[in-house]
Amino acid sequence: MNKTAFSRRSLLASTIALTLFGSTWQTPARADDFKMGLLIPGSVGEEGWNRIAFDALKRVEKELGAKISYVELPENPAAFEKAFRDYAGQGYQVVLGHGFQFQDAALTAAEDFPDTVFLISSSRIHEGKVIGLNTDASQPFYLMGVIAAKLGKGAGLIGGMEIPPITQAFEGFVNGAKSVNPDFPVSTVYLGSFTDASAAKEAAFSVISQGADFVIPNANSAGMGVIQAAREGSGGKASTFSVYSDYTHAAPQNVLGMFLADYGQGIVRIVAGIKDGKVPDSNVDFGLKDTDVIKFTYNDAATRPVPADLRTFVDDVSAKIVAGDIQTRAK
């Protein structure tokens, strides 16, 4: 046995073991510690959606002094519920399921663990201590739609799965585009996967071949395939946006702008309140009004960067969204 393997086993032996359907990591915790667990649908090594949650967890550890742990899981509802129960059974005060797909498992597990707060990303649930933390992606996607309709001939939207957080984001894009040009064509493809970058790339190539000069991902790590297709398809002339994290390095000439989510800031804010005994009395919606959480920026190095007058127009649209004068999706 090498030294690294021995150290890893020693660390695991010093903690309360989690018997889960995935990889786990945790730090030693005492009974009186404030503890937060995280359930990830995939790997924390994936840039984008999953990495956002892991970075948020690390901020909770650093800024709130919490003992933290995470588990990487396959798309398996039984594994979700077991992970929730394992954490809650070990006295974790907060467990975050990072994705709408964790909602049902949290509702079931919460019935037996009234002292644990179950947070669900991309959800608008609020039942007891099961609380949705939703980043209203329809708002920045509305801005993307405005830009695409001003600069392009058509767009293709590539989603991981047909679930509310993604369909609502795409609804925002379509509404933004139609506000500029009611006849602007938008195609939508759902992959049925958040990890299949090859399928995403194929789907993006397909919509580009049909005339779309904008392709936009909302598919976790699979979205990298869309970024690659924008760089390679149509002679490298297709445009895209970086979603949740900065993928500009993968296609610096094609990424026109970035929707960045500083989810960690929002998580720290909510978890700090829970630590002080203030459990949210409703679901939490982060939007463009939360400038510390949601940022929409531009890439000046793109082949066809968003011009200054259009940026001014988009700023005005953003202000109207924040003021409630523009509804980006159906309520």
LUMFILUM-454680 format. One record per residue: x, y, z of N, C-alpha, C in turn. Coordinates in steps of 0.1 Angstrom, whole numbers, padded with zeros to 4 digits, always signed. Example, Ala and Ser with C-alpha at 12.3 -4.5 7.8 and 13.67 -1.06 7.14 Angstrom:
+0132-0057+0078+0123-0045+0078+0132-0033+0078/+0128-0022+0071+0137-0011+0071+0129+0000+0079/
END
This chain:
+0009-0012+0000+0000+0000+0000+0009+0012+0000/+0007+0022-0009+0015+0034-0009+0010+0044+0002/+0019+0054+0004+0016+0063+0015+0003+0071+0013/+0001+0075+0000-0012+0082-0002-0024+0074+0001/-0024+0061-0003-0036+0053-0001-0037+0051+0014/-0026+0049+0021-0027+0047+0036-0033+0059+0043/-0028+0071+0038-0033+0083+0044-0048+0085+0042/-0052+0082+0029-0067+0083+0026-0075+0074+0035/-0070+0061+0036-0078+0052+0045-0078+0056+0059/-0067+0062+0064-0067+0067+0078-0077+0078+0080/-0078+0087+0070-0087+0098+0071-0102+0093+0071/-0105+0084+0062-0118+0078+0062-0122+0071+0075/-0112+0064+0080-0114+0057+0093-0117+0066+0104/-0112+0079+0103-0114+0088+0114-0127+0096+0113/-0135+0093+0102-0148+0100+0101-0159+0090+0101/-0171+0095+0102-0182+0086+0101-0185+0082+0087/-0184+0070+0084-0184+0066+0070-0198+0068+0064/-0198+0072+0051-0210+0073+0043-0211+0061+0033/-0221+0053+0034-0223+0042+0024-0232+0047+0013/-0226+0052+0002-0233+0058-0008-0230+0052-0022/-0238+0056-0032-0236+0051-0046-0226+0060-0053/-0216+0065-0047-0206+0074-0054-0194+0077-0046/-0186+0086-0051-0174+0090-0043-0178+0099-0032/-0171+0098-0021-0174+0107-0010-0161+0114-0005/-0163+0125+0002-0152+0132+0008-0157+0139+0020/-0151+0139+0031-0155+0147+0042-0144+0150+0052/-0146+0160+0061-0136+0163+0071-0142+0158+0084/-0133+0155+0094-0137+0150+0107-0147+0160+0113/-0157+0156+0120-0167+0165+0126-0171+0160+0140/-0173+0169+0149-0178+0166+0162-0193+0168+0162/-0199+0162+0173-0214+0163+0174-0219+0177+0174/-0211+0187+0180-0216+0200+0181-0212+0209+0170/-0206+0204+0159-0202+0212+0148-0214+0216+0140/-0213+0227+0133-0222+0230+0122-0218+0224+0110/-0226+0215+0104-0222+0206+0093-0231+0208+0081/-0225+0208+0069-0232+0209+0057-0227+0199+0047/-0237+0192+0041-0234+0182+0031-0239+0186+0017/-0232+0181+0007-0236+0184-0007-0237+0172-0015/-0248+0171-0023-0250+0160-0033-0248+0165-0047/-0239+0159-0054-0235+0164-0067-0240+0154-0078/-0246+0158-0089-0250+0148-0099-0239+0147-0109/-0229+0140-0106-0217+0138-0115-0204+0140-0107/-0195+0148-0112-0182+0150-0106-0179+0165-0103/-0173+0167-0091-0169+0181-0088-0158+0186-0097/-0152+0176-0104-0141+0180-0114-0146+0186-0126/-0159+0185-0129-0165+0191-0141-0166+0206-0139/-0161+0214-0148-0162+0228-0148-0177+0231-0151/-0182+0242-0146-0196+0246-0148-0204+0243-0136/-0216+0237-0139-0226+0236-0128-0221+0229-0116/-0215+0217-0117-0211+0210-0105-0200+0217-0098/-0191+0223-0105-0180+0230-0099-0185+0242-0091/-0195+0248-0096-0201+0260-0089-0205+0255-0075/-0212+0244-0073-0217+0239-0060-0205+0236-0051/-0195+0229-0057-0183+0226-0048-0176+0238-0043/-0175+0248-0052-0169+0261-0047-0177+0268-0037/-0190+0267-0038-0199+0272-0028-0197+0265-0015/-0196+0252-0015-0194+0244-0003-0181+0248+0004/-0171+0250-0004-0158+0254+0002-0158+0268+0008/-0166+0277+0002-0168+0290+0008-0176+0289+0022/-0185+0280+0023-0193+0278+0035-0183+0273+0046/-0174+0264+0042-0163+0260+0051-0155+0271+0056/-0150+0279+0046-0140+0290+0050-0147+0302+0057/-0158+0306+0052-0164+0318+0057-0173+0316+0070/-0179+0304+0071-0188+0301+0082-0182+0291+0092/-0170+0286+0089-0164+0276+0098-0171+0263+0099/-0179+0259+0089-0186+0247+0089-0177+0235+0086/-0181+0224+0091-0176+0211+0087-0184+0207+0074/-0177+0203+0064-0183+0200+0051-0180+0186+0046/-0189+0182+0037-0187+0169+0030-0195+0169+0017/-0191+0161+0008-0199+0160-0005-0198+0146-0009/-0208+0142-0018-0209+0129-0024-0212+0131-0039/-0205+0124-0047-0208+0124-0062-0217+0112-0065/-0228+0115-0072-0238+0105-0074-0242+0104-0089/-0246+0092-0093-0252+0090-0106-0266+0095-0106/-0272+0096-0118-0286+0101-0119-0295+0089-0115/-0297+0088-0101-0304+0076-0095-0312+0081-0083/-0325+0082-0084-0333+0088-0073-0331+0080-0060/-0329+0067-0061-0327+0059-0049-0314+0063-0042/-0304+0066-0050-0291+0070-0044-0292+0084-0038/-0301+0093-0044-0303+0106-0039-0309+0105-0025/-0320+0097-0023-0326+0096-0010-0317+0090+0000/-0310+0080-0004-0301+0074+0006-0290+0084+0011/-0285+0092+0002-0275+0102+0005-0281+0112+0015/-0293+0117+0012-0299+0127+0021-0301+0121+0035/-0305+0108+0035-0308+0102+0048-0295+0099+0056/-0284+0096+0049-0271+0093+0055-0266+0106+0062/-0267+0117+0055-0262+0130+0060-0271+0134+0072/-0284+0134+0070-0293+0139+0081-0292+0130+0093/-0290+0117+0091-0289+0107+0102-0276+0110+0110/-0266+0116+0104-0253+0119+0110-0254+0134+0116/-0265+0140+0116-0267+0153+0123-0263+0165+0115/-0262+0163+0102-0259+0175+0093-0271+0184+0094/-0268+0197+0097-0279+0207+0098-0284+0211+0084/-0276+0211+0074-0279+0215+0061-0274+0205+0051/-0282+0201+0041-0278+0193+0030-0283+0199+0017/-0274+0202+0008-0278+0208-0005-0278+0197-0016/-0289+0195-0023-0290+0187-0035-0289+0196-0047/-0278+0194-0054-0275+0204-0065-0282+0201-0078/-0295+0204-0078-0302+0202-0091-0317+0199-0088/-0326+0203-0097-0340+0200-0095-0343+0186-0093/-0335+0177-0099-0338+0162-0098-0337+0157-0084/-0331+0164-0075-0330+0160-0061-0343+0163-0052/-0352+0170-0058-0363+0176-0050-0372+0165-0044/-0376+0155-0052-0385+0145-0047-0379+0137-0036/-0366+0133-0038-0359+0125-0028-0358+0133-0015/-0356+0146-0015-0355+0155-0003-0368+0155+0004/-0379+0156-0004-0392+0157+0003-0395+0144+0010/-0391+0133+0005-0393+0120+0011-0385+0118+0024/-0372+0122+0023-0363+0120+0034-0366+0130+0045/-0371+0142+0042-0373+0152+0052-0384+0148+0061/-0393+0139+0057-0404+0135+0067-0398+0129+0079/-0386+0123+0078-0381+0116+0090-0370+0124+0097/-0366+0136+0091-0355+0144+0097-0359+0158+0098/-0368+0161+0108-0372+0175+0109-0362+0185+0113/-0350+0181+0118-0340+0190+0123-0330+0194+0112/-0331+0188+0100-0322+0191+0089-0329+0200+0079/-0322+0210+0074-0327+0218+0063-0322+0212+0050/-0331+0209+0041-0328+0204+0028-0329+0215+0017/-0318+0219+0011-0318+0229+0001-0317+0222-0013/-0324+0227-0022-0325+0222-0036-0322+0232-0046/-0311+0231-0053-0307+0240-0064-0317+0239-0075/-0319+0250-0082-0328+0251-0094-0342+0246-0091/-0347+0250-0079-0360+0246-0075-0368+0257-0069/-0381+0257-0070-0389+0267-0063-0398+0261-0052/-0394+0249-0047-0401+0242-0037-0400+0250-0024/-0410+0249-0016-0410+0253-0002-0420+0245+0006/-0415+0234+0012-0424+0226+0020-0416+0222+0033/-0421+0228+0044-0414+0226+0056-0399+0231+0055/-0390+0222+0057-0376+0225+0057-0369+0221+0044/-0377+0218+0033-0372+0216+0020-0374+0229+0012/-0363+0235+0009-0363+0249+0004-0356+0250-0010/-0362+0255-0020-0356+0257-0033-0348+0269-0033/-0336+0268-0039-0327+0279-0042-0326+0280-0057/-0334+0289-0063-0334+0290-0078-0327+0302-0083/-0318+0300-0093-0312+0310-0100-0321+0312-0113/-0328+0323-0113-0337+0326-0124-0329+0328-0137/-0325+0317-0144-0317+0318-0156-0326+0324-0167/-0339+0325-0166-0347+0330-0177-0343+0345-0179/-0338+0352-0169-0335+0366-0170-0322+0368-0178/-0311+0362-0175-0299+0364-0184-0301+0358-0197/-0309+0347-0198-0312+0341-0211-0320+0350-0220/-0329+0358-0214-0337+0368-0221-0327+0378-0228/-0317+0382-0220-0307+0391-0226-0300+0385-0238/-0296+0372-0236-0290+0365-0247-0299+0365-0260/-0312+0362-0257-0321+0362-0268-0322+0375-0276/-0322+0386-0268-0322+0400-0274-0309+0401-0283/-0298+0398-0278-0285+0399-0286-0286+0390-0298/-0290+0378-0296-0290+0369-0308-0299+0374-0319/-0311+0379-0315-0321+0384-0325-0316+0397-0332/-0308+0405-0324-0302+0417-0330-0291+0414-0340/-0283+0404-0337-0271+0401-0345-0272+0389-0354/-0281+0380-0352-0281+0367-0359-0293+0365-0368/-0293+0353-0374-0303+0348-0383-0312+0338-0377/-0307+0331-0366-0314+0320-0360-0306+0314-0348/-0313+0307-0339-0306+0302-0328-0310+0287-0325/-0301+0280-0319-0304+0266-0314-0300+0266-0299/-0310+0260-0292-0308+0259-0277-0306+0244-0274/-0295+0241-0267-0292+0227-0264-0293+0225-0249/-0303+0217-0245-0305+0215-0230-0301+0201-0226/-0297+0199-0214-0294+0186-0209-0306+0177-0208/-0316+0182-0200-0329+0175-0198-0340+0185-0198/-0352+0180-0202-0364+0188-0202-0370+0189-0188/-0364+0197-0180-0368+0200-0166-0370+0215-0165/-0379+0219-0155-0383+0233-0154-0371+0243-0154/-0360+0241-0147-0350+0251-0147-0344+0254-0161/-0344+0244-0169-0339+0245-0183-0350+0250-0192/-0362+0245-0191-0372+0250-0200-0376+0264-0198/-0375+0268-0185-0378+0282-0181-0367+0291-0186/-0354+0287-0185-0343+0295-0191-0345+0297-0206/-0348+0286-0213-0350+0287-0227-0362+0295-0231/-0373+0295-0222-0384+0303-0224-0380+0318-0224/-0371+0321-0215-0366+0335-0214-0358+0339-0227/-0350+0330-0232-0343+0333-0244-0353+0336-0256/-0362+0327-0257-0372+0329-0268-0380+0342-0267/-0384+0345-0255-0391+0357-0252-0383+0370-0255/-0370+0369-0252-0361+0380-0255-0359+0382-0270/-0357+0370-0277-0355+0371-0291-0368+0376-0298/-0379+0371-0294-0392+0375-0300-0395+0390-0297/-0390+0395-0286-0392+0409-0283-0386+0418-0294/-0375+0413-0300-0368+0421-0310-0373+0417-0324/-0375+0405-0327-0380+0400-0340-0389+0388-0338/-0403+0390-0339-0412+0380-0336-0410+0368-0345/-0403+0369-0356-0401+0358-0366-0388+0352-0365/-0380+0355-0354-0367+0350-0353-0368+0335-0350/-0362+0326-0358-0363+0312-0356-0354+0306-0344/-0360+0298-0336-0353+0292-0325-0356+0277-0324/-0346+0269-0325-0348+0254-0323-0343+0250-0310/-0350+0240-0304-0346+0235-0291-0344+0220-0291/-0333+0215-0285-0329+0201-0285-0326+0198-0270/-0332+0187-0265-0329+0181-0252-0322+0168-0254/-0310+0167-0247-0301+0156-0249-0305+0143-0241/-0312+0146-0229-0314+0135-0220-0302+0131-0212/-0292+0140-0212-0280+0138-0205-0273+0151-0201/-0266+0151-0190-0259+0163-0186-0244+0161-0188/-0240+0149-0193-0226+0146-0194-0221+0143-0208/-0230+0141-0218-0227+0136-0231-0223+0148-0240/-0211+0152-0239-0206+0163-0247-0206+0160-0262/-0204+0148-0266-0205+0144-0280-0219+0146-0286/-0229+0142-0278-0243+0143-0283-0246+0158-0284/-0241+0166-0274-0244+0180-0275-0237+0187-0287/-0225+0182-0290-0218+0188-0302-0226+0184-0315/-0230+0172-0315-0238+0167-0327-0250+0176-0329/-0258+0178-0318-0270+0185-0318-0267+0200-0323/-0257+0205-0318-0253+0219-0322-0250+0220-0336/-0242+0210-0341-0238+0210-0356-0251+0209-0364/-0261+0201-0359-0273+0199-0367-0281+0212-0368/-0282+0220-0357-0290+0233-0358-0282+0243-0366/-0269+0242-0365-0261+0252-0373-0263+0249-0388/-0263+0236-0392-0265+0232-0406-0279+0236-0411/-0288+0238-0402-0302+0243-0405-0303+0258-0406/-0292+0265-0403-0292+0280-0405-0290+0288-0392/-0289+0281-0381-0287+0288-0369-0273+0294-0368/-0271+0306-0365-0257+0311-0363-0254+0314-0348/-0264+0311-0340-0262+0311-0325-0265+0298-0320/-0257+0292-0311-0260+0279-0304-0257+0282-0289/-0266+0278-0281-0265+0282-0266-0267+0269-0258/-0258+0266-0249-0259+0254-0241-0266+0257-0227/-0273+0247-0222-0277+0247-0208-0277+0232-0204/-0265+0226-0203-0264+0212-0201-0253+0207-0193/-0249+0215-0182-0238+0211-0174-0226+0209-0182/-0218+0198-0179-0206+0195-0186-0208+0192-0200/-0219+0187-0204-0222+0184-0218-0222+0196-0227/-0224+0208-0221-0224+0220-0228-0211+0224-0235/-0200+0218-0230-0188+0220-0237-0188+0216-0252/-0196+0206-0255-0198+0201-0268-0204+0212-0277/-0213+0220-0271-0219+0231-0279-0209+0242-0282/-0201+0245-0271-0190+0255-0273-0180+0251-0284/-0177+0238-0285-0168+0233-0295-0174+0234-0309/-0187+0231-0309-0194+0231-0322-0195+0246-0327/-0196+0255-0319-0196+0269-0323-0183+0273-0329/-0172+0268-0323-0159+0271-0328-0156+0264-0341/-0162+0252-0343-0158+0244-0355-0169+0245-0366/-0181+0247-0363-0192+0247-0373-0193+0259-0381/-0199+0258-0393-0201+0270-0401-0189+0278-0403/-0177+0271-0405-0165+0278-0407-0160+0286-0395/-0165+0282-0384-0161+0289-0371-0168+0302-0369/-0179+0304-0376-0186+0317-0376-0198+0317-0366/-0201+0306-0361-0213+0305-0351-0209+0312-0338/-0219+0318-0332-0217+0325-0319-0224+0317-0308/-0219+0319-0296-0224+0312-0284-0223+0321-0272/-0228+0317-0261-0226+0323-0248-0221+0313-0238/-0213+0317-0229-0208+0309-0218-0219+0309-0207/-0223+0298-0202-0234+0297-0192-0229+0291-0179/-0232+0299-0168-0229+0296-0154-0214+0298-0151/-0205+0293-0160-0191+0295-0158-0184+0301-0170/-0172+0305-0169-0165+0311-0181-0158+0300-0190/-0164+0298-0201-0158+0288-0211-0151+0296-0223/-0148+0309-0221-0143+0317-0232-0130+0310-0237/-0122+0304-0228-0109+0298-0233-0111+0288-0243/-0123+0281-0244-0125+0270-0253-0129+0275-0267/-0134+0287-0268-0138+0293-0281-0137+0308-0280/-0125+0314-0278-0124+0328-0275-0130+0337-0286/-0131+0333-0298-0136+0341-0309-0151+0340-0311/-0157+0329-0304-0171+0327-0307-0180+0330-0295/-0174+0330-0283-0182+0333-0271-0184+0349-0270/-0196+0353-0272-0199+0368-0272-0201+0373-0258/-0206+0365-0249-0208+0370-0235-0209+0358-0225/-0210+0362-0213-0210+0352-0202-0221+0354-0192/-0229+0344-0189-0238+0345-0178-0231+0337-0167/-0226+0345-0157-0218+0339-0146-0227+0339-0133/-0227+0328-0126-0234+0326-0114-0225+0325-0102/-0224+0335-0094-0216+0333-0082-0225+0327-0071/-0228+0314-0074-0237+0307-0065-0232+0307-0051/-0219+0306-0049-0213+0306-0036-0218+0317-0027/-0218+0329-0033-0222+0341-0025-0237+0339-0020/-0246+0334-0029-0259+0332-0025-0260+0321-0014/-0253+0310-0016-0253+0299-0006-0248+0304+0007/-0237+0311+0008-0232+0316+0020-0242+0324+0027/-0249+0333+0020-0259+0342+0026-0270+0334+0032/-0275+0323+0025-0286+0315+0031-0282+0307+0042/-0271+0300+0040-0266+0291+0051-0262+0298+0064/-0256+0310+0062-0253+0318+0074-0266+0321+0082/-0277+0324+0075-0289+0326+0083-0294+0313+0090/-0293+0302+0083-0297+0289+0089-0288+0286+0101/-0275+0289+0100-0266+0287+0112-0271+0295+0124/-0276+0307+0121-0281+0316+0132-0295+0313+0136/-0301+0302+0130-0315+0298+0134-0326+0305+0126/-0322+0311+0114-0332+0317+0106-0334+0309+0093/-0343+0300+0094-0346+0292+0082-0355+0300+0072/-0352+0301+0059-0360+0309+0050-0375+0304+0051/-0384+0314+0051-0398+0311+0052-0405+0310+0038/-0396+0309+0028-0401+0308+0014-0390+0302+0005/-0393+0299-0007-0382+0295-0016-0374+0308-0019/-0361+0306-0024-0352+0317-0027-0350+0318-0042/-0352+0330-0047-0350+0333-0062-0339+0343-0064/-0328+0339-0070-0318+0348-0073-0320+0353-0087/-0320+0366-0090-0322+0371-0103-0312+0382-0106/-0314+0390-0117-0305+0401-0121-0304+0411-0110/-0314+0412-0101-0313+0422-0090-0302+0418-0080/-0299+0405-0080-0288+0401-0071-0275+0402-0078/-0269+0414-0079-0257+0416-0086-0245+0409-0080/-0246+0405-0068-0235+0397-0062-0236+0383-0066/-0247+0378-0071-0248+0364-0075-0248+0362-0090/-0256+0370-0097-0257+0368-0112-0250+0380-0119/-0241+0376-0128-0234+0386-0136-0235+0383-0151/-0237+0393-0159-0238+0391-0174-0227+0401-0180/-0217+0395-0186-0206+0403-0191-0203+0399-0205/-0194+0407-0212-0191+0405-0226-0177+0401-0228/-0174+0395-0240-0161+0391-0244-0157+0400-0256/-0148+0410-0253-0143+0419-0263-0134+0413-0273/-0129+0401-0270-0120+0394-0280-0127+0386-0290/-0141+0386-0290-0148+0378-0300-0146+0384-0314/-0148+0375-0324-0147+0380-0338-0157+0391-0341/-0169+0389-0336-0179+0399-0337-0185+0403-0324/-0177+0411-0316-0182+0414-0302-0195+0422-0303/-0202+0422-0292-0214+0429-0291-0211+0444-0291/-0217+0451-0301-0213+0466-0302-0219+0474-0290/-0213+0486-0288-0215+0494-0277-0230+0498-0276/-0236+0502-0287-0250+0506-0287-0259+0495-0283/-0256+0482-0287-0264+0471-0283-0262+0468-0268/-0250+0470-0263-0248+0468-0249-0256+0478-0240/-0257+0490-0245-0265+0500-0238-0280+0496-0239/-0284+0491-0250-0298+0486-0251-0301+0475-0241/-0291+0465-0241-0293+0454-0232-0293+0459-0217/-0285+0468-0214-0285+0474-0200-0299+0479-0196/-0305+0486-0206-0318+0491-0204-0329+0480-0202/-0327+0470-0210-0336+0458-0209-0334+0452-0195/-0322+0450-0191-0319+0444-0178-0325+0452-0167/-0324+0465-0167-0330+0474-0157-0345+0472-0157/-0352+0471-0168-0366+0469-0168-0370+0455-0163/-0362+0445-0165-0364+0432-0159-0364+0433-0144/-0353+0439-0138-0352+0441-0124-0364+0449-0118/-0368+0459-0125-0380+0467-0121-0393+0460-0122/-0393+0449-0129-0406+0442-0130-0414+0446-0142/-0408+0455-0151-0415+0460-0162-0415+0449-0174/-0405+0440-0174-0405+0430-0184-0405+0416-0176/-0414+0408-0180-0415+0394-0175-0408+0385-0185/-0398+0378-0180-0390+0369-0189-0396+0356-0191/-0405+0352-0183-0412+0338-0184-0425+0339-0178/-0434+0329-0181-0447+0328-0175-0445+0324-0160/-0453+0330-0152-0452+0327-0137-0459+0314-0134/
END
